[in-house]
Amino acid sequence: MRTLRPRTYVGWVVVPALSILLALLVASILIIISGLIGPEKKINLLLPLVAYRSLLVGSFGSFKGIANMIVAATPLMLTGLAVGVGLKAGLFNIGATGQVLLGGFAASLVGVRMAGAPAYIAIPAAMLGGIVAGALAGFIPGFLKAFTGAHEVVSTIMLNALIQLAVSGLVNDVFRAPGFSFARTSPVGHATLTGVGGTTLHLGVIFAFICIPLSYWLLWRTTVGFEIRAVGANPTAALYAGMKPRRMMILTMLLCGAFAGLAGAIEILRLGYYPAVFGTNIGFDGITVALLGQSNPIGIMFSALLLGAMRAGAPLMQIQARVPVEIIDVIQGVILIFLAAEVVVRRIFRLRSAAGVGELQTITRTYGEKVVG
């Protein structure tokens, strides 16, 4: 147990926190440099403080800001789970984007059919459609991984492009609603997720927050969760212990796809229809959320809220500090770089080396690995 404690504390808390700090420092340099190309054409060393203060005020300074933060974090929680649960099983689900698109498309089709039904029937039905479609998109790479050895990174990347093109084509031709200037599906009617109390908060937020404790309970309080983690740690040992690694891989990818499909359903039901040009980065943002949260559902929730706060506060930062909102993408990308280069963070701050296999090693450790059981 002595060797596990430093890994638990440093790996799960300190390294992510230091990665965020380093990312903010790097972004501060870029913000200062941006002053040279701004209207004032001069260097302002205090500009990062102004920008970060505006970021905090924009996300936490009012109830509206907090509501926007939670709404922005909602799909990130689900795509974070779509990636994080997979990592626990030794699978790198990079196909959350395609699963989001297919889930959103299916939710829109169900929503159109249920448009006239009461909201308490139409909304759950549309969300269920998104969950099933996302699970299907997760099943395909899971099955290929289990029975052919095809690496999930390759198959999910291909599926991302295939799903995007297929769904866009269907909306442009087969399911295009007449009477609109651009290609889109018909309105989902009563299945629309409308804001509550004059804010952007909607019913989908509740579904996302319910998934966090359910995922934690599944992974650490059930036999299935133990088998998922055991297969991720060592599939051969899991096989000799009487488990079925192939079945666990398929089940895990089904679950990951369901989370991403629900995220897509929530995004589309907020919009009220599916546009042919619909595109989103929340699938890829889920990778940052999962790694920052160390693939722990509770950590994923806080990571999603952090990125949601950045998104919610970015407009005010742009207004007050004249810093473009794209700096948030830079911060997020640099955080991911430092998380991936964990050894660099440890050397900078002279932290002890990690014991065991981390989630990031899943990518290289499982490539070309033959699935047993």
C-alpha positions as CSV (number, residue, x, y, z in Angstrom):
1,M,0.0,0.0,0.0
2,R,2.9,2.4,0.5
3,T,3.7,2.4,-3.2
4,L,0.1,3.2,-4.0
5,R,-0.4,6.2,-1.8
6,P,2.0,8.5,-3.6
7,R,0.5,7.4,-7.0
8,T,-3.0,8.1,-5.7
9,Y,-2.3,11.5,-4.4
10,V,0.3,12.8,-6.9
11,G,-1.2,11.1,-9.9
12,W,-4.8,11.9,-9.3
13,V,-4.6,15.4,-7.8
14,V,-1.2,17.1,-7.9
15,V,-0.2,16.3,-11.5
16,P,-3.5,17.5,-13.0
17,A,-3.5,20.6,-10.8
18,L,0.1,21.4,-11.9
19,S,-0.8,20.8,-15.5
20,I,-3.5,23.4,-15.2
21,L,-1.1,25.9,-13.6
22,L,1.5,25.4,-16.3
23,A,-1.1,25.8,-19.0
24,L,-2.3,29.1,-17.5
25,L,1.3,30.3,-17.3
26,V,1.9,29.4,-21.0
27,A,-1.4,31.1,-21.9
28,S,-0.4,34.2,-19.9
29,I,2.7,34.6,-22.1
30,L,0.5,34.3,-25.2
31,I,-2.0,36.8,-23.8
32,I,0.8,39.3,-23.1
33,I,2.1,38.9,-26.7
34,S,-1.4,39.4,-28.0
35,G,-1.2,42.9,-26.6
36,L,1.3,43.7,-29.4
37,I,-1.2,43.0,-32.1
38,G,-4.1,44.7,-30.3
39,P,-5.3,48.2,-30.8
40,E,-2.9,49.6,-28.1
41,K,0.1,47.9,-29.7
42,K,2.0,47.6,-26.4
43,I,2.9,44.9,-23.8
44,N,0.8,44.8,-20.7
45,L,2.2,42.4,-18.1
46,L,-1.1,42.7,-16.1
47,L,-3.3,41.7,-19.0
48,P,-3.3,38.0,-18.0
49,L,-4.7,38.9,-14.5
50,V,-7.4,41.1,-16.1
51,A,-8.2,38.2,-18.5
52,Y,-8.4,35.5,-15.8
53,R,-10.4,37.8,-13.5
54,S,-12.9,38.4,-16.3
55,L,-13.0,34.6,-16.8
56,L,-13.9,34.0,-13.2
57,V,-16.5,36.8,-13.1
58,G,-18.1,35.6,-16.3
59,S,-18.6,32.1,-15.0
60,F,-19.1,32.6,-11.2
61,G,-20.1,36.2,-10.9
62,S,-23.8,35.7,-11.5
63,F,-26.5,33.0,-11.4
64,K,-26.7,33.3,-15.2
65,G,-22.9,32.7,-15.5
66,I,-23.1,29.7,-13.2
67,A,-26.1,28.3,-15.2
68,N,-24.1,28.8,-18.5
69,M,-21.1,27.0,-16.9
70,I,-23.2,24.0,-15.9
71,V,-24.9,23.8,-19.3
72,A,-21.5,24.0,-21.0
73,A,-20.1,21.3,-18.7
74,T,-23.1,18.9,-19.2
75,P,-22.1,17.3,-22.5
76,L,-18.4,17.3,-21.5
77,M,-19.3,15.2,-18.4
78,L,-20.9,12.6,-20.7
79,T,-18.1,12.6,-23.4
80,G,-15.6,12.5,-20.5
81,L,-17.3,9.4,-19.2
82,A,-17.3,8.0,-22.8
83,V,-13.5,8.2,-22.9
84,G,-12.7,7.6,-19.2
85,V,-14.7,4.4,-18.7
86,G,-13.1,3.0,-21.8
87,L,-9.6,3.8,-20.5
88,K,-10.5,1.8,-17.3
89,A,-11.0,-1.2,-19.6
90,G,-7.8,-0.5,-21.5
91,L,-9.6,1.0,-24.5
92,F,-9.0,4.4,-26.0
93,N,-12.4,5.5,-27.3
94,I,-11.5,8.4,-29.7
95,G,-14.8,7.9,-31.5
96,A,-16.9,9.9,-29.1
97,T,-17.4,12.6,-31.8
98,G,-19.0,10.1,-34.2
99,Q,-21.1,8.7,-31.4
100,V,-22.3,12.2,-30.4
101,L,-23.3,12.9,-34.0
102,L,-25.2,9.6,-34.4
103,G,-26.8,10.0,-31.0
104,G,-28.0,13.5,-31.8
105,F,-29.3,12.5,-35.2
106,A,-31.2,9.5,-33.8
107,A,-32.6,11.8,-31.0
108,S,-33.8,14.3,-33.7
109,L,-35.6,11.6,-35.6
110,V,-37.3,10.2,-32.5
111,G,-38.1,13.8,-31.4
112,V,-39.8,14.5,-34.8
113,R,-41.9,11.4,-34.5
114,M,-42.8,12.3,-30.8
115,A,-43.1,16.1,-31.5
116,G,-46.8,16.2,-30.5
117,A,-46.5,13.9,-27.5
118,P,-46.3,15.4,-23.9
119,A,-42.8,16.6,-23.0
120,Y,-42.5,14.0,-20.2
121,I,-42.8,11.3,-22.9
122,A,-41.2,12.9,-25.9
123,I,-38.0,14.0,-24.1
124,P,-37.1,10.6,-22.5
125,A,-38.0,8.8,-25.8
126,A,-35.7,11.1,-27.9
127,M,-32.9,10.7,-25.3
128,L,-33.3,6.9,-25.4
129,G,-33.0,7.0,-29.1
130,G,-29.8,8.9,-28.8
131,I,-28.4,6.5,-26.2
132,V,-29.2,3.4,-28.3
133,A,-27.7,4.9,-31.5
134,G,-24.5,6.0,-29.6
135,A,-24.3,2.5,-28.1
136,L,-24.5,1.0,-31.6
137,A,-21.7,3.3,-32.7
138,G,-19.6,2.0,-29.7
139,F,-20.5,-1.6,-30.3
140,I,-18.9,-1.7,-33.8
141,P,-15.3,-0.9,-32.7
142,G,-15.7,-2.9,-29.5
143,F,-16.7,-6.0,-31.5
144,L,-13.9,-5.5,-34.0
145,K,-11.4,-5.1,-31.2
146,A,-12.6,-8.2,-29.4
147,F,-12.8,-10.6,-32.3
148,T,-10.4,-9.3,-34.9
149,G,-7.9,-7.4,-32.9
150,A,-8.6,-4.2,-34.8
151,H,-7.3,-1.3,-32.6
152,E,-10.2,0.9,-31.4
153,V,-8.2,4.1,-32.2
154,V,-8.1,3.3,-35.9
155,S,-11.7,2.0,-36.2
156,T,-13.2,4.8,-34.2
157,I,-11.3,7.5,-36.2
158,M,-12.7,5.9,-39.4
159,L,-16.2,5.7,-37.9
160,N,-16.1,9.4,-37.0
161,A,-15.7,10.4,-40.6
162,L,-18.1,7.8,-41.9
163,I,-20.9,8.8,-39.4
164,Q,-20.4,12.5,-40.1
165,L,-20.7,12.1,-43.9
166,A,-23.5,9.6,-43.7
167,V,-25.6,11.7,-41.3
168,S,-25.0,14.9,-43.2
169,G,-26.0,13.2,-46.4
170,L,-29.2,11.8,-44.9
171,V,-30.2,15.2,-43.5
172,N,-29.5,16.9,-46.9
173,D,-31.6,14.4,-48.9
174,V,-33.8,11.9,-47.0
175,F,-34.8,13.7,-43.9
176,R,-34.5,17.3,-45.0
177,A,-37.5,19.4,-43.8
178,P,-39.2,21.6,-46.5
179,G,-39.6,25.3,-46.1
180,F,-36.2,26.1,-44.6
181,S,-33.3,28.0,-46.3
182,F,-30.7,25.4,-45.1
183,A,-30.7,21.6,-44.8
184,R,-32.1,20.5,-41.4
185,T,-34.6,18.1,-39.9
186,S,-38.1,19.0,-38.8
187,P,-38.6,20.5,-35.3
188,V,-38.7,18.1,-32.4
189,G,-41.6,19.9,-30.9
190,H,-42.3,19.0,-27.3
191,A,-39.0,17.1,-27.1
192,T,-37.0,20.3,-27.1
193,L,-35.0,21.0,-24.0
194,T,-36.0,24.5,-23.1
195,G,-34.4,26.7,-20.5
196,V,-35.9,26.9,-17.0
197,G,-36.5,30.1,-15.1
198,G,-35.2,32.4,-17.8
199,T,-31.8,30.7,-17.8
200,T,-30.1,28.2,-20.1
201,L,-30.5,25.4,-17.5
202,H,-32.5,22.4,-18.9
203,L,-33.6,18.9,-18.0
204,G,-30.6,17.3,-19.7
205,V,-28.3,18.7,-16.9
206,I,-30.0,16.3,-14.5
207,F,-29.3,13.3,-16.7
208,A,-25.6,14.1,-16.9
209,F,-25.3,14.6,-13.2
210,I,-27.1,11.3,-12.6
211,C,-24.6,9.5,-14.8
212,I,-21.6,10.5,-12.6
213,P,-22.6,8.6,-9.4
214,L,-24.0,5.7,-11.5
215,S,-20.7,5.4,-13.3
216,Y,-18.8,5.5,-10.0
217,W,-21.1,2.9,-8.5
218,L,-20.7,0.7,-11.6
219,L,-16.9,0.8,-11.7
220,W,-16.2,0.5,-8.0
221,R,-19.2,-1.2,-6.4
222,T,-20.2,-3.9,-8.9
223,T,-18.8,-7.1,-10.2
224,V,-19.0,-5.9,-13.7
225,G,-17.0,-2.8,-12.8
226,F,-14.3,-4.9,-11.2
227,E,-14.1,-7.0,-14.3
228,I,-13.9,-3.9,-16.5
229,R,-10.9,-2.6,-14.4
230,A,-9.3,-6.1,-14.3
231,V,-9.5,-6.5,-18.0
232,G,-8.0,-3.0,-18.4
233,A,-5.1,-3.8,-16.0
234,N,-4.3,-7.3,-17.5
235,P,-6.6,-9.1,-19.8
236,T,-4.6,-12.3,-19.7
237,A,-4.7,-12.4,-15.9
238,A,-8.4,-11.6,-16.1
239,L,-9.0,-14.5,-18.4
240,Y,-7.2,-17.0,-16.0
241,A,-9.4,-15.6,-13.2
242,G,-12.5,-16.7,-15.0
243,M,-13.5,-13.4,-16.7
244,K,-14.3,-12.9,-20.3
245,P,-12.1,-10.0,-21.7
246,R,-13.8,-10.0,-25.1
247,R,-17.3,-9.6,-23.6
248,M,-16.1,-6.9,-21.2
249,M,-14.5,-4.9,-24.1
250,I,-17.8,-5.0,-26.1
251,L,-19.8,-4.1,-23.0
252,T,-17.5,-1.2,-22.2
253,M,-17.6,0.2,-25.7
254,L,-21.4,-0.1,-25.7
255,L,-21.5,1.9,-22.4
256,C,-19.0,4.5,-23.8
257,G,-21.1,4.9,-26.9
258,A,-24.3,5.3,-24.8
259,F,-22.7,8.2,-22.8
260,A,-21.6,10.0,-26.0
261,G,-25.0,9.3,-27.6
262,L,-26.8,10.9,-24.7
263,A,-24.5,13.9,-25.0
264,G,-25.4,14.3,-28.6
265,A,-29.1,13.9,-27.9
266,I,-28.9,16.7,-25.3
267,E,-27.1,19.0,-27.7
268,I,-29.6,18.5,-30.5
269,L,-32.7,18.6,-28.3
270,R,-31.5,21.9,-27.0
271,L,-31.3,23.2,-30.5
272,G,-34.6,21.7,-31.5
273,Y,-33.6,20.2,-34.8
274,Y,-30.5,18.6,-36.5
275,P,-28.7,20.8,-39.1
276,A,-26.8,19.1,-41.9
277,V,-23.8,21.2,-41.0
278,F,-23.9,20.2,-37.3
279,G,-20.4,19.8,-35.9
280,T,-19.0,19.8,-32.4
281,N,-15.7,19.3,-30.6
282,I,-17.2,17.9,-27.4
283,G,-16.2,14.4,-28.4
284,F,-12.5,15.3,-28.6
285,D,-12.9,17.7,-25.6
286,G,-14.0,14.5,-23.7
287,I,-10.4,13.2,-24.0
288,T,-9.1,16.2,-22.1
289,V,-11.8,15.9,-19.5
290,A,-11.2,12.2,-19.0
291,L,-7.4,12.6,-18.7
292,L,-7.7,15.6,-16.4
293,G,-10.1,13.7,-14.2
294,Q,-7.8,10.6,-14.2
295,S,-10.7,8.6,-15.7
296,N,-12.5,8.8,-12.3
297,P,-16.2,9.8,-12.7
298,I,-15.9,12.3,-9.8
299,G,-12.7,13.8,-11.3
300,I,-14.4,13.9,-14.7
301,M,-17.3,15.9,-13.2
302,F,-14.9,18.5,-11.8
303,S,-12.8,18.6,-15.0
304,A,-16.0,19.2,-17.1
305,L,-17.1,22.0,-14.7
306,L,-13.6,23.6,-15.0
307,L,-13.7,23.6,-18.8
308,G,-17.4,24.6,-18.7
309,A,-16.4,27.6,-16.5
310,M,-13.8,28.6,-19.1
311,R,-16.3,28.4,-21.9
312,A,-18.9,30.4,-19.9
313,G,-16.5,33.1,-18.9
314,A,-14.8,33.5,-22.3
315,P,-17.2,36.1,-23.8
316,L,-16.7,38.5,-20.9
317,M,-13.0,38.0,-21.0
318,Q,-13.0,39.0,-24.7
319,I,-15.1,42.1,-23.9
320,Q,-13.1,43.3,-20.9
321,A,-9.6,42.2,-21.6
322,R,-9.9,42.1,-25.4
323,V,-8.4,38.6,-25.4
324,P,-9.9,36.3,-28.1
325,V,-12.1,33.4,-26.8
326,E,-9.8,31.0,-28.8
327,I,-7.3,31.3,-25.9
328,I,-9.6,28.8,-24.1
329,D,-8.8,26.2,-26.8
330,V,-5.1,27.0,-26.3
331,I,-5.3,26.5,-22.5
332,Q,-7.2,23.2,-23.0
333,G,-4.7,22.0,-25.6
334,V,-1.7,22.9,-23.4
335,I,-3.3,21.1,-20.4
336,L,-3.6,18.0,-22.5
337,I,0.0,18.3,-23.6
338,F,1.2,18.5,-20.0
339,L,-1.0,15.6,-19.0
340,A,0.4,13.5,-21.8
341,A,3.9,14.5,-20.9
342,E,3.4,13.7,-17.2
343,V,7.1,12.9,-16.8
344,V,7.9,16.5,-17.7
345,V,5.6,17.8,-15.0
346,R,7.1,15.5,-12.4
347,R,10.7,16.5,-13.3
348,I,9.8,20.3,-13.2
349,F,8.4,20.0,-9.7
350,R,10.6,17.0,-8.6
351,L,7.7,14.7,-7.9
352,R,8.1,11.0,-7.4
353,S,7.7,8.7,-10.4
354,A,4.3,7.1,-10.9
355,A,3.9,3.4,-10.0
356,G,1.9,1.1,-12.3
357,V,0.3,1.7,-15.6
358,G,-1.6,4.9,-16.1
359,E,-4.5,5.5,-18.5
360,L,-2.3,7.3,-21.0
361,Q,-0.2,4.2,-21.5
362,T,-3.3,2.4,-22.7
363,I,-2.7,3.9,-26.2
364,T,0.7,2.3,-26.7
365,R,0.3,-0.7,-24.4
366,T,-2.6,-2.2,-26.2
367,Y,-1.7,-1.4,-29.8
368,G,-1.2,-4.6,-31.7
369,E,-2.1,-6.6,-28.7
370,K,-4.0,-9.9,-29.4
371,V,-7.3,-10.1,-27.4
372,V,-7.8,-13.3,-25.5
373,G,-10.9,-14.9,-24.0
